[in-house]
Amino acid sequence: MEDEVDRLVAAWRRERPDLDVEPLEVLSRVSRLARHLDRARRLAFAEHELEPWEFDVLTSLRRAGAPYQLSPGQLLTQTLVTSGTMTNRIDRLAKKGLVERLPDPSDRRGVLVRLTDEGRDRADQALAGLLDQERAILVELSRAQRGELAALLRQLTAPFDNVPG
């Protein structure tokens, strides 16, 4: 089965036979798949009235386990945004009643961000919707193929995820 990347690679091989365009065969597909995944994610989140960034913050708190709370600094680490961006996001989620700020008992100047019941329910429902969308994307692959693909992609992403600082 031929796809758009095959056509793109063939054209580059014809036009620039002096270049090794093999990386395009993998990374152009990863890029195209990322766009499809982004659309699927947005659809799954929109069904639960969430933006992707809202889902990221809510699910970071949800994964923390009961009582579903983290410091703003811990949220920064998990969502890879600046402190100013995180403050704005917490404010917006608090206005929607999805999180609440609580005093940090171990730091008089600090706060903790905790999921509300509504926030936990929305995160859980959006996650279920996302998993349905992702299963649909992966339907053509067997369990063994999915495992192999996950391992190969892990090899590519791990160096980026394990960079100090």
C-alpha positions as CSV (number, residue, x, y, z in Angstrom):
1,M,0.0,0.0,0.0
2,E,1.4,3.4,-1.1
3,D,0.9,6.5,1.0
4,E,1.7,10.2,0.5
5,V,5.1,9.9,2.0
6,D,6.1,7.3,-0.6
7,R,5.1,9.8,-3.3
8,L,7.1,12.6,-1.6
9,V,10.2,10.4,-1.2
10,A,10.0,9.2,-4.8
11,A,9.8,12.8,-6.0
12,W,12.8,13.9,-3.9
13,R,14.8,10.9,-5.1
14,R,14.0,11.9,-8.7
15,E,14.8,15.6,-8.1
16,R,17.7,15.2,-5.7
17,P,19.4,11.8,-6.3
18,D,22.5,13.2,-4.6
19,L,20.7,13.3,-1.2
20,D,19.9,10.4,1.1
21,V,16.2,11.0,1.8
22,E,15.7,7.9,3.9
23,P,15.0,9.8,7.1
24,L,11.8,11.2,5.4
25,E,10.4,7.7,5.1
26,V,10.2,7.5,8.9
27,L,10.0,11.0,10.2
28,S,7.6,12.4,7.7
29,R,5.2,9.6,8.7
30,V,5.7,10.4,12.3
31,S,4.9,14.0,11.6
32,R,1.8,13.2,9.6
33,L,0.7,10.8,12.3
34,A,1.2,13.5,14.9
35,R,-1.1,15.8,13.0
36,H,-3.8,13.0,12.8
37,L,-3.3,12.3,16.5
38,D,-3.6,16.0,17.4
39,R,-7.0,16.2,15.6
40,A,-8.2,13.0,17.4
41,R,-7.1,14.4,20.7
42,R,-8.8,17.8,20.1
43,L,-12.0,16.0,19.2
44,A,-11.9,13.7,22.3
45,F,-11.3,16.7,24.5
46,A,-13.8,19.0,22.9
47,E,-16.5,16.4,23.6
48,H,-15.8,17.0,27.3
49,E,-15.4,20.8,26.9
50,L,-11.6,20.7,27.5
51,E,-8.7,22.2,25.6
52,P,-5.6,20.1,25.2
53,W,-3.7,22.1,27.8
54,E,-6.5,21.7,30.3
55,F,-6.4,17.9,29.8
56,D,-2.7,18.0,30.4
57,V,-2.9,19.8,33.7
58,L,-6.0,17.8,34.9
59,T,-4.5,14.4,34.0
60,S,-1.2,15.4,35.7
61,L,-3.1,15.9,38.9
62,R,-5.2,12.7,38.3
63,R,-2.1,10.6,37.8
64,A,-0.7,11.9,41.1
65,G,-3.2,9.7,42.9
66,A,-5.4,10.7,45.9
67,P,-5.8,13.4,47.0
68,Y,-5.0,14.5,43.4
69,Q,-2.8,17.4,44.2
70,L,0.6,18.8,43.2
71,S,2.6,21.9,43.7
72,P,2.7,24.4,40.8
73,G,6.4,23.5,40.4
74,Q,5.5,19.8,40.0
75,L,2.9,20.7,37.4
76,L,5.6,22.8,35.5
77,T,7.8,19.7,35.4
78,Q,5.1,17.5,34.0
79,T,3.6,19.9,31.5
80,L,6.8,21.7,30.3
81,V,5.5,25.2,30.4
82,T,6.8,28.4,32.1
83,S,5.7,29.4,35.6
84,G,3.7,32.4,34.2
85,T,1.9,30.1,31.8
86,M,1.1,27.6,34.6
87,T,-0.2,30.4,36.9
88,N,-2.5,31.5,34.1
89,R,-3.7,27.9,33.5
90,I,-4.3,27.2,37.2
91,D,-6.3,30.5,37.4
92,R,-8.4,29.5,34.4
93,L,-9.1,26.0,35.6
94,A,-10.0,27.3,39.1
95,K,-12.5,29.7,37.6
96,K,-14.1,26.7,35.8
97,G,-14.3,24.8,39.1
98,L,-11.9,22.1,37.9
99,V,-9.1,22.7,40.4
100,E,-8.7,24.5,43.7
101,R,-5.7,26.1,45.4
102,L,-4.9,25.1,48.9
103,P,-2.2,26.2,51.3
104,D,0.8,23.9,51.3
105,P,1.1,22.6,54.9
106,S,4.9,22.0,54.5
107,D,5.6,25.5,53.1
108,R,3.7,28.6,54.5
109,R,4.3,30.5,51.3
110,G,3.4,27.7,48.9
111,V,0.2,26.4,47.5
112,L,-1.0,23.1,46.3
113,V,-3.3,22.6,43.3
114,R,-6.0,20.0,43.8
115,L,-8.5,18.5,41.4
116,T,-12.1,19.1,42.3
117,D,-14.6,16.2,41.9
118,E,-15.8,17.9,38.6
119,G,-12.2,18.1,37.4
120,R,-11.5,14.4,38.2
121,D,-14.7,13.4,36.4
122,R,-13.9,15.5,33.3
123,A,-10.3,14.2,33.2
124,D,-11.5,10.6,33.5
125,Q,-14.2,11.0,30.8
126,A,-11.8,12.8,28.4
127,L,-9.2,10.1,28.9
128,A,-11.7,7.4,28.0
129,G,-12.6,9.3,24.9
130,L,-9.0,9.8,24.0
131,L,-8.2,6.1,24.3
132,D,-11.2,5.3,22.0
133,Q,-9.7,7.7,19.4
134,E,-6.2,6.3,19.8
135,R,-7.5,2.7,19.5
136,A,-9.1,3.6,16.2
137,I,-5.8,5.0,14.9
138,L,-4.0,1.8,15.9
139,V,-6.7,-0.7,14.7
140,E,-4.6,-1.8,11.7
141,L,-1.7,-3.0,13.9
142,S,-1.7,-6.3,15.9
143,R,-0.8,-6.3,19.6
144,A,2.7,-7.5,18.7
145,Q,3.1,-4.7,16.1
146,R,2.0,-2.1,18.5
147,G,4.5,-3.3,21.1
148,E,7.3,-3.3,18.5
149,L,6.4,0.2,17.3
150,A,6.2,1.5,20.9
151,A,9.7,0.1,21.6
152,L,11.2,1.6,18.4
153,L,9.6,5.0,19.2
154,R,10.8,4.8,22.8
155,Q,14.4,4.5,21.4
156,L,13.9,7.7,19.5
157,T,12.1,9.7,22.2
158,A,14.1,8.6,25.3
159,P,17.1,10.8,24.7
160,F,14.9,13.9,24.5
161,D,13.0,12.9,27.7
162,N,16.2,12.3,29.7
163,V,18.0,15.5,29.0
164,P,19.1,17.2,32.3
165,G,17.6,20.6,33.1
